[in-house]
């Protein structure tokens, strides 16, 4: 622990415990966890299979944790304020590993909050940074619904301070030299990352220290590319500008091991080209195609280790959202997740601050309607054509004008997109040569990928941030989102497929990612659960 952060860290431990406990309590109320027999979210009660009873504050599935609220959960009347201690006491099947992760999440979140306040003050001084990286690094509390929101096993305190975005470090990426004939490359690999007949692969310094020695590699140049880490930790924006660099960071962050698969590299360029064609054909001038941009994968490379592409020594070069957005004077681009996040000092979410600064503090419904009318039409039109983006708050960015009004969208990180070859073919697009896990013709998978992320996470967090637990306001905001979705489907051709997609969106249940269930089960693949849909019965 940095001595200068110790007092702040101790001060931040109680709110960090409350923040993680609030996310765990959401899971207990809404996820089908093993060992839970019955739940009543409206009453804030959970009955375990052994008869014990949990009680706590009522929570809707899309509520964000509000700083300062009472997050205490009682087990048979005994109060618990630490999520790891509570989970250990519950004795749920498979919980031992998650208990340790929750303890790590609390400690890491307290460290994040302790360091973020000082880092923000330094960055806000004269000449302070106002780039996309600065905004992304303002998201201190991590995933809005995952109890492992800041769990970073494998990273020491010193490494978190050196590499985690909320501490606003500059990270020097290493370059590893690999003979070109021992690399798999997609796209046009730039000359500046070549040394004769060798490719220079940018590598995260954590990966260089902990993983590369086991692969028989070491850096050719250390700290060669100074860059700022973005929300995803392992994706960085070089200080010199240009493409963002998505690196392998082979440790678990929240739920997933952050490597780059062989298919991710192989798909990067053809998938990018295909999506650019599909988006360009969405509509004419001023239509959905004019409001949505895709950050292109410019190149990707993975080194061959024992004859196979290594997910641990790979990198993607991705167009920056600022470049893809084609910003005009007075405009900014930022992830939706940044709009719903609170600053390190626990002030209001950024979206409310922006509306107040623009002179429209009570304009939440107007803003959300404008955003929904901007976001939903192109994304459901993409689904109709066979493309289902994972449009959650980290991947979906919005361009705001000088008055904080939403103008355009940018979607990044194509690895989680799902493609339907049959739907694409019916609209004149060939999915080949894209392959691997992004290919799926199952309409349920396609709908879950788009609807679960867009409505379950992106709109869920926006409604919660704007409503601030006012249930009447929340209902009105969801009605505005639903109305925009109905308009979007009314504008689509009335094919059986489109009608089925629309019916699925307004069904009683919305499938979302089973965040805590996945960790209890120890699985590294996505699993999905049904939750009551906030769109059902609206309009």
C-alpha positions as a printed Julia matrix, in Angstrom:
539×3 Matrix{Float64}:
   0.0     0.0     0.0
   1.28    3.46   -0.88
   1.72    5.23    2.48
  -0.05    8.34    1.22
  -3.2     6.33    0.44
  -3.47    4.41    3.7
  -5.79    6.85    5.5
  -8.0     7.27    2.43
  -8.07    3.5     1.93
  -9.28    2.91    5.48
 -11.9     5.62    5.01
 -13.13    4.0     1.8
 -13.44    0.47    3.16
 -16.98    0.86    4.59
 -18.48    2.34    1.38
 -16.62   -0.28   -0.67
 -18.13   -3.04    1.46
 -21.58   -1.5     1.0
 -21.13   -1.2    -2.77
 -20.11   -4.84   -3.21
 -22.73   -6.06   -0.73
 -25.41   -4.17   -2.67
 -24.43   -6.04   -5.84
 -24.4    -9.39   -4.02
 -27.81   -8.66   -2.51
 -29.16   -7.96   -6.01
 -27.95  -11.4    -7.08
 -29.53  -13.09   -4.06
 -32.83  -11.4    -4.82
 -32.89  -11.99   -8.56
 -30.52  -14.75   -9.71
 -31.38  -18.47   -9.4
 -28.47  -19.23   -7.08
 -27.94  -22.76   -5.75
 -29.11  -23.08   -2.17
 -31.78  -20.39   -2.53
 -35.34  -21.74   -2.24
 -37.5   -18.62   -2.62
 -37.13  -14.89   -3.22
 -39.35  -11.83   -2.84
 -37.5    -8.82   -4.24
 -40.29   -6.37   -3.43
 -40.26   -7.38    0.24
 -36.48   -7.78    0.35
 -36.62  -11.38    1.59
 -34.78  -14.56    0.57
 -35.4   -18.03    1.99
 -32.54  -20.53    1.8
 -33.01  -24.23    1.13
 -32.14  -25.0     4.78
 -34.91  -22.7     6.02
 -32.82  -19.72    7.08
 -34.11  -16.29    6.02
 -32.31  -13.28    4.62
 -33.77   -9.79    4.74
 -32.56   -6.5     3.32
 -33.62   -3.47    1.3
 -36.03   -4.1    -1.6
 -34.22   -3.97   -4.94
 -35.39   -4.0    -8.53
 -33.02   -5.91  -10.82
 -31.85   -2.76  -12.63
 -31.29   -0.58   -9.56
 -27.82    0.86   -9.16
 -26.21    0.93   -5.73
 -26.73    4.38   -4.2
 -23.94    5.62   -1.9
 -25.05    6.15    1.66
 -28.12    3.9     1.52
 -28.47    1.15    4.12
 -27.05   -1.97    2.47
 -27.18   -4.15    5.59
 -28.43   -7.69    5.02
 -29.7    -9.78    7.93
 -29.38  -13.54    8.13
 -31.94  -14.85   10.62
 -31.89  -11.42   12.21
 -28.1   -11.07   12.44
 -26.78   -8.04   10.56
 -24.04   -8.43    7.96
 -22.23   -5.54    6.31
 -19.37   -7.43    4.59
 -20.29   -9.39    1.44
 -17.57  -12.04    1.84
 -18.55  -12.74    5.46
 -22.22  -12.95    4.48
 -21.58  -15.33    1.58
 -19.42  -17.56    3.77
 -22.23  -17.69    6.35
 -24.77  -18.68    3.68
 -22.81  -21.86    2.83
 -24.05  -21.9    -0.76
 -22.7   -24.72   -2.95
 -19.48  -23.76   -4.74
 -19.11  -20.46   -2.88
 -15.57  -20.81   -1.49
 -13.79  -19.26   -4.49
 -16.35  -16.48   -4.74
 -15.94  -15.64   -1.04
 -12.27  -14.91   -1.7
 -13.11  -12.89   -4.83
 -15.61  -10.76   -2.9
 -13.0    -9.97   -0.27
 -10.62   -9.0    -3.04
 -13.3    -6.91   -4.73
 -13.91   -4.93   -1.53
 -10.21   -4.29   -0.92
  -9.57   -3.41   -4.57
 -12.59   -1.09   -4.74
 -11.47    0.73   -1.57
  -8.04    1.15   -3.15
  -9.62    2.39   -6.38
 -11.69    4.96   -4.55
  -8.78    6.06   -2.38
  -6.49    6.57   -5.36
  -9.06    7.94   -7.78
  -9.88   11.08   -5.81
  -6.26   12.22   -5.68
  -5.66   11.25   -9.31
  -8.72   13.19  -10.41
  -7.57   16.31   -8.53
  -4.16   16.14  -10.22
  -5.71   15.65  -13.67
  -8.16   18.51  -13.19
  -5.48   21.14  -12.61
  -4.19   23.63  -15.16
  -3.74   21.9   -18.49
  -5.56   18.82  -17.18
  -6.58   16.1   -19.6
 -10.11   16.0   -21.01
  -9.66   13.14  -23.46
 -11.78   10.02  -23.88
  -9.25    8.22  -21.68
  -9.79   10.78  -18.91
 -13.55   10.19  -18.99
 -13.17    6.42  -19.02
 -10.79    6.54  -16.08
 -13.49    8.38  -14.11
 -15.48    5.14  -13.85
 -14.18    4.13  -10.45
 -16.61    1.51   -9.15
 -16.43   -0.89  -12.09
 -19.29   -3.09  -13.27
 -22.62   -1.69  -12.05
 -24.2    -5.07  -11.2
 -21.36   -7.55  -10.65
 -20.25   -8.16   -7.04
 -16.74   -8.81   -8.4
 -16.85   -5.3    -9.82
 -13.24   -4.58   -8.87
 -11.83   -8.06   -8.3
  -8.37   -8.24   -9.89
  -6.71  -11.43   -8.66
  -3.11  -11.69   -9.76
  -2.46   -7.95   -9.52
  -0.62   -6.72   -6.45
  -1.41   -3.35   -4.88
   1.61   -1.85   -6.62
   0.46   -3.29   -9.95
  -3.06   -1.94   -9.52
  -1.68    1.52   -8.82
   0.57    1.21  -11.88
  -1.95   -0.25  -14.35
  -5.57    0.31  -13.22
  -7.32    3.12  -15.12
  -8.95    4.81  -12.12
  -5.47    5.66  -10.79
  -4.79    7.49  -14.1
  -1.33    6.01  -14.76
   0.66    6.13  -17.95
   1.56    2.53  -18.82
   4.6     1.79  -20.94
   3.73   -1.09  -23.28
   6.57   -3.44  -24.15
   7.39   -4.65  -27.65
   8.08   -8.34  -28.25
   9.89   -9.2   -31.47
   8.57  -12.33  -33.23
   9.64  -13.54  -36.68
   6.87  -12.8   -39.17
   6.68  -16.45  -40.23
   5.88  -17.33  -36.59
   2.89  -14.98  -36.39
  -0.69  -15.07  -37.57
  -1.66  -11.63  -38.87
  -4.99  -10.13  -39.93
  -5.27   -6.79  -41.7
  -2.34   -4.54  -42.57
   0.35   -4.71  -39.92
   1.97   -1.23  -39.7
   5.59   -0.63  -40.66
   6.25    1.19  -37.4
   5.73   -2.14  -35.59
   8.27   -4.06  -37.65
  11.97   -4.7   -37.22
  13.23   -6.21  -40.44
  11.56   -9.59  -40.84
  10.16   -9.48  -37.3
   6.84   -8.12  -36.04
   6.9    -6.02  -32.9
   3.88   -7.01  -30.82
   2.76   -4.51  -28.13
   2.46   -6.36  -24.82
   1.12   -5.23  -21.46
   3.98   -5.03  -18.91
   2.05   -7.24  -16.46
   1.93   -9.89  -19.17
   5.63   -9.43  -19.87
   6.51  -10.1   -16.25
   4.09  -12.87  -15.35
   3.27  -14.77  -18.55
   5.88  -14.28  -21.29
   8.7   -16.14  -19.49
   6.61  -19.3   -19.55
   6.15  -18.87  -23.28
   9.85  -18.49  -23.93
   9.62  -14.79  -24.8
  10.93  -11.57  -23.33
  10.53   -7.93  -24.42
  12.66   -6.6   -27.26
  12.01   -3.05  -25.96
  10.44   -2.24  -22.59
   8.07    0.69  -22.08
   8.2     1.55  -25.78
   4.63    2.86  -26.16
   3.38    5.12  -23.36
  -0.39    4.78  -23.16
  -3.37    5.38  -20.9
  -5.48    2.37  -19.83
  -9.2     2.55  -20.62
 -12.12    1.04  -18.74
 -11.23   -2.49  -19.8
  -7.7    -2.19  -18.24
  -5.98   -4.1   -21.01
  -7.08   -1.74  -23.82
  -4.91    1.37  -23.94
  -4.82    4.68  -25.8
  -1.27    5.65  -26.85
  -0.26    9.16  -25.78
   0.91    9.8   -29.34
  -2.57    9.09  -30.68
  -3.53    6.58  -33.31
  -5.19    3.18  -32.88
  -6.07    1.85  -29.47
  -4.22   -1.31  -28.46
  -6.15   -4.28  -27.06
  -3.61   -6.49  -25.3
  -3.77   -9.87  -23.61
  -3.87   -9.68  -19.82
  -4.16  -13.27  -18.71
  -5.75  -12.8   -15.33
  -9.39  -12.73  -14.29
 -11.07   -9.33  -14.39
 -14.64   -9.41  -13.04
 -15.7   -12.68  -14.72
 -13.36  -13.4   -17.61
  -9.74  -14.25  -18.33
  -8.58  -11.45  -20.61
  -6.7   -13.08  -23.45
  -7.14  -12.77  -27.24
  -8.15  -15.97  -28.96
  -6.83  -17.15  -32.32
 -10.29  -16.69  -33.84
 -10.41  -13.19  -32.38
  -7.3   -12.28  -34.35
  -8.37  -14.13  -37.49
 -11.84  -12.58  -37.42
 -10.68   -9.06  -36.6
 -10.19   -7.65  -40.1
 -12.92   -9.55  -42.04
 -15.46   -8.99  -39.27
 -14.65   -5.29  -39.23
 -15.05   -5.06  -43.01
 -18.35   -6.97  -42.97
 -19.86   -4.82  -40.21
 -18.79   -1.65  -42.0
 -20.7    -2.81  -45.09
 -23.78   -3.81  -43.11
 -23.89   -0.54  -41.17
 -23.32    1.52  -44.33
 -26.36   -0.14  -45.9
 -28.75    0.41  -43.01
 -30.44    3.47  -44.47
 -29.96    6.62  -46.5
 -28.6    10.03  -45.43
 -29.8    11.03  -41.99
 -31.09    7.53  -41.24
 -29.7     4.89  -38.87
 -26.5     4.48  -40.86
 -25.69    8.16  -40.31
 -26.07    7.85  -36.53
 -24.03    4.7   -35.86
 -20.31    4.21  -36.34
 -18.23    1.06  -35.86
 -14.66    1.22  -34.59
 -12.74   -0.79  -37.15
 -10.21   -3.45  -36.29
  -7.22   -2.24  -38.26
  -4.92   -5.19  -37.64
  -4.32   -8.11  -35.32
  -1.49  -10.5   -34.65
  -0.76  -13.5   -32.46
   2.55  -15.29  -32.01
   2.81  -19.01  -32.62
   3.79  -20.92  -29.49
   4.45  -24.61  -29.99
   2.99  -24.24  -33.45
  -0.35  -22.73  -32.36
  -1.5   -19.09  -32.14
  -1.11  -18.01  -28.52
  -3.99  -16.23  -26.81
  -1.4   -14.97  -24.29
   0.82  -13.22  -26.86
  -1.6   -11.42  -29.16
  -2.78   -7.87  -29.81
  -5.47   -6.02  -31.76
  -5.06   -2.52  -33.23
  -8.43   -0.81  -33.11
  -9.61    2.51  -34.47
 -10.19    4.93  -31.61
 -13.82    5.92  -30.91
 -12.87    9.59  -31.25
 -11.66    8.93  -34.79
 -14.67    6.78  -35.68
 -17.08    9.4   -34.29
 -15.81   12.15  -36.64
 -16.28   14.73  -33.92
 -17.41   18.24  -34.77
 -16.58   21.38  -32.8
 -18.07   21.26  -29.3
 -18.76   17.52  -29.41
 -17.41   14.84  -27.07
 -17.65   11.06  -27.18
 -17.89    8.92  -24.05
 -19.1     5.46  -23.03
 -22.63    5.22  -21.69
 -21.1     3.56  -18.6
 -19.37    6.86  -17.83
 -22.72    8.68  -17.93
 -24.18    6.46  -15.22
 -21.08    6.33  -13.01
 -20.59    8.44   -9.92
 -17.32   10.3    -9.34
 -14.85    9.22   -6.69
 -16.46   11.6    -4.19
 -19.88    9.96   -4.55
 -21.59   12.89   -6.24
 -24.5    12.4    -8.66
 -24.06   10.31  -11.83
 -22.39   12.2   -14.66
 -25.56   12.33  -16.78
 -27.35   14.35  -14.1
 -24.35   16.66  -13.73
 -24.23   17.24  -17.49
 -27.94   18.01  -17.7
 -27.69   20.45  -14.79
 -24.66   22.16  -16.37
 -26.59   22.51  -19.63
 -29.39   24.28  -17.77
 -31.83   21.35  -17.95
 -31.57   19.51  -14.63
 -35.1    18.04  -14.92
 -34.79   16.98  -18.56
 -34.0    13.33  -17.89
 -37.03   12.0   -19.77
 -36.37   14.24  -22.77
 -32.72   13.19  -22.85
 -33.52    9.49  -22.5
 -36.15    9.68  -25.24
 -33.65   11.35  -27.56
 -31.02    8.74  -26.74
 -33.49    5.86  -27.23
 -34.63    7.28  -30.58
 -30.97    7.49  -31.57
 -29.85    4.07  -30.32
 -32.68    1.61  -30.77
 -33.5     1.98  -34.52
 -30.03    1.2   -35.93
 -29.39   -1.6   -33.43
 -32.67   -3.45  -34.04
 -32.18   -2.91  -37.77
 -28.77   -4.54  -37.41
 -30.42   -7.47  -35.63
 -32.91   -7.76  -38.48
 -29.98   -8.06  -40.88
 -28.19  -10.64  -38.78
 -25.83   -8.65  -36.52
 -26.31   -8.68  -32.73
 -23.87   -6.36  -30.92
 -23.2    -6.64  -27.19
 -24.31   -3.03  -26.72
 -23.59   -2.62  -23.01
 -22.32    0.6   -21.47
 -18.63   -0.09  -22.06
 -18.99   -0.99  -25.75
 -21.64    1.59  -26.66
 -20.45    5.21  -26.76
 -22.48    8.33  -27.42
 -21.47   11.6   -29.05
 -22.81   14.59  -27.11
 -22.98   18.13  -28.38
 -22.07   21.19  -26.34
 -25.51   21.06  -24.64
 -25.16   17.36  -23.69
 -27.66   16.27  -26.33
 -27.02   12.84  -27.9
 -26.09   13.09  -31.59
 -24.42    9.87  -32.76
 -23.34    6.46  -31.51
 -20.09    4.54  -31.68
 -19.84    0.79  -31.1
 -16.48   -0.77  -30.26
 -15.02   -4.18  -29.44
 -16.35   -6.53  -32.09
 -15.32   -9.72  -30.28
 -18.72  -10.08  -28.59
 -20.84   -9.51  -31.7
 -22.95  -12.45  -32.89
 -23.63  -12.99  -36.62
 -26.42  -14.94  -38.28
 -25.19  -16.15  -41.69
 -28.74  -16.92  -42.83
 -30.09  -13.48  -41.94
 -27.07  -11.79  -43.49
 -27.46  -13.82  -46.68
 -31.11  -12.79  -47.02
 -29.91   -9.17  -47.05
 -27.14   -9.79  -49.55
 -24.16  -10.2   -47.18
 -21.76  -13.12  -46.97
 -20.53  -13.95  -43.46
 -17.49  -15.83  -44.76
 -14.6   -15.85  -43.92
 -15.69  -14.92  -40.36
 -15.89  -17.97  -38.1
 -15.66  -19.15  -34.53
 -17.93  -18.22  -31.67
 -19.3   -15.08  -33.29
 -21.33  -17.24  -35.73
 -24.77  -18.28  -34.48
 -28.06  -18.63  -36.38
 -30.15  -19.23  -33.25
 -32.56  -16.26  -33.0
 -32.74  -16.67  -29.22
 -28.96  -16.21  -28.96
 -29.04  -13.16  -31.23
 -31.88  -11.52  -29.32
 -30.28  -12.24  -25.95
 -26.96  -10.75  -27.04
 -28.54   -7.46  -28.15
 -31.56   -7.11  -25.87
 -29.85   -8.35  -22.7
 -27.0    -5.88  -23.04
 -28.84   -2.91  -24.54
 -31.97   -2.95  -22.4
 -30.82   -4.97  -19.4
 -27.59   -3.04  -18.83
 -27.37    0.14  -20.92
 -30.94    1.35  -20.47
 -31.2    -0.26  -17.04
 -28.34    1.84  -15.7
 -29.53    5.0   -17.48
 -33.04    4.72  -16.06
 -31.68    4.02  -12.59
 -29.23    6.94  -12.75
 -31.88    9.38  -13.96
 -34.71    8.18  -11.69
 -32.56    8.03   -8.54
 -34.89    5.41   -6.94
 -38.05    7.42   -7.65
 -40.28    4.55   -8.81
 -42.83    6.79  -10.51
 -40.09    8.48  -12.5
 -38.51    5.12  -13.28
 -41.78    3.76  -14.69
 -42.18    6.86  -16.84
 -38.62    6.54  -18.15
 -39.08    2.88  -19.05
 -42.28    3.82  -20.88
 -40.27    6.31  -22.93
 -37.72    3.59  -23.79
 -40.49    1.17  -24.72
 -42.17    3.75  -26.94
 -38.91    4.3   -28.81
 -38.51    0.53  -29.25
 -42.05    0.21  -30.6
 -41.43    3.03  -33.07
 -38.24    1.31  -34.2
 -40.05   -1.98  -34.85
 -42.98   -0.23  -36.53
 -40.48    1.2   -39.02
 -39.07   -2.23  -39.91
 -40.59   -4.42  -42.65
 -43.3    -6.59  -41.09
 -41.55   -9.9   -41.77
 -42.25  -12.9   -39.52
 -38.66  -12.67  -38.26
 -38.95   -9.0   -37.32
 -42.32   -9.58  -35.67
 -40.84  -12.45  -33.65
 -37.88  -10.27  -32.59
 -40.25   -7.48  -31.51
 -42.47   -9.9   -29.6
 -39.46  -11.3   -27.8
 -38.37   -7.8   -26.77
 -41.75   -7.07  -25.18
 -42.15  -10.5   -23.58
 -42.67  -10.7   -19.8
 -39.04  -11.69  -19.25
 -35.74  -10.25  -20.44
 -32.68  -12.5   -20.48
 -29.59  -10.98  -18.88
 -26.16  -12.29  -17.96
 -26.05  -14.5   -14.85
 -23.17  -12.61  -13.3
 -23.01  -14.17   -9.84
 -24.33  -17.6   -10.85
 -21.47  -17.9   -13.33
 -18.89  -17.23  -10.63
 -20.52  -19.68   -8.19
 -20.43  -22.35  -10.88
 -16.87  -21.43  -11.84
 -17.63  -21.29  -15.57
 -15.84  -19.1   -18.09
 -18.64  -19.1   -20.66
 -21.58  -16.71  -20.61
 -24.79  -17.91  -19.0
 -28.1   -16.08  -19.12
 -31.14  -15.9   -16.83
 -34.64  -14.46  -17.22
 -35.59  -11.38  -15.22
 -38.89   -9.48  -15.23
 -38.76   -7.18  -18.24
 -39.27   -3.46  -17.53
 -40.63   -3.14  -21.09
 -43.45   -5.65  -20.66
 -46.86   -4.03  -20.34
 -45.62   -0.53  -21.16
 -47.14    1.75  -23.79
